[in-house]
C-alpha cells in the first residue's frame, strides 16, 4: 500500500495543477469588477490621478487562494504591463506589483482551473480583453452618466447597463460619511460564464451589502467597505470626479 501511494504521488506531481482539479469544484461565473478610483481612495487614503473606471479584479465565483505554491512572476506578463498600469492600476502603490500579485494568488489561481485561464498571462490578458471589450467608461458617457452636478438614480445607471449589455450588473455604493445624505458609487460588477459570454450577476447579489462580500485589500485580509447595492439610492457624479448617491425621498 505504501508503494502504491508513493507511485500515485509521483504521477500526480507530473500532472499540471489545473488538470487535476475536480470538475465539481470548477467555477461557473467570472466577475469583472470595475471600481471608481476616487471612491476607493476615499476609504484607502490614496491619491488617484485617474478619473475613469479601472479594473479591480477578475474573480471566479468559487475558491480563494487555490494554489499558494503558484507564485506570481511579473516577467511572465511583461508585454501586458503598459496596459496593466493604465487599466488595472495599483491605486495605493502605483509603482508596485503587489496588487496584481495579490489578485493572482487570491483569484487568478482559482480562475486557472479553466484551461483558457491556466497561466498568469492568460488570466491577466483575458481580464484586459474583457475590460476593453466592455468599455464601460464609454458606454456610461454615451448615455450621459458622467461626473457633473446632476443626480442619477440607481435604476437609471442599472438600466443603461442592462439595456446596452443585455444583462443585470451588480452596482455597489458606499456611505461617504455617517451624516451624509448621499452615497458614493464605488464598484460595478459585470459577469461572464465559463465561455466568456455575458450573464446576469443575479438579483440576489445586487442587493447584498458589500460589507458582506468584503473589499480586496492589498497586503492583508479583506475588510468591510460599507458598500451597498440598495435600489432606494440615487447616484450623483460631481465635477471633482466623485460618483455619489443620496437617499431617495
Secondary structure by P-SEA (a helix, b strand, c coil): caaaaaaaaaaaaaccccccccccccccbbbbccccaaaaaaaacccccccccccccccccccccccccccccccccccaaaaaaaccccccccccaaaaaaaaaccccccccccccccaaaaaaaaaaaaaaaaaaaaaaaaccccccccccaaaaaaaaaaaccbbbbbbbbcccccccbbbbcbbbbbbcccccbbbccccccccccccccccccccccccccccccccbbbbbcccccccccccc
